[in-house]
Amino acid sequence: MVIGIGIDTVDVLSFRRRLDDRLIEELFLPAETEYCRTQVRYWENFAARFAAKEATFKALGSGLSSGLRFRDVEIVRRMETGSISLKLYGKALMIQNERKIDKILVSVSHTEKNAIAIVIAEGKSV
């Protein structure tokens, strides 16, 4: 059963202008930063991951005001397939458990102008 759906878009050019080391450290975990930095247009990858984190908050039905932090959500890339998945920590993991979410699906896409992500949370009815 679908418990929550989240979608988010990011204007890549605007995001790129704000992207600096301090913001990267605030928003992303080390493995995410390491992967993005290996990409030619790394800012597009950071923007897509930011969209995925925002979409995850929406799918969980919570946000920063309830204690969620961007680093509570990690976008994990499988090197052999290129597919991504999510790993939750802290408050995000607590919400996942409280809402009995046992599966989270994520998809991202990006161009030089836009990044988009959708997240679907599935589980038992609450």
Buried (B, 14 or more C-beta within 10 A) or exposed (E): EEBBBBBBBBEBEEBBEEBEEEBBEEBBBEEBBEBBEEEEBBBBBBBBBBBBBBBBBBBBEBEEEEEBBBBBBBBBBEEEEEEBEBBBEEBBBBBBEEBBBEEBBBBBEBEEEBBBBBBBBBBEEE
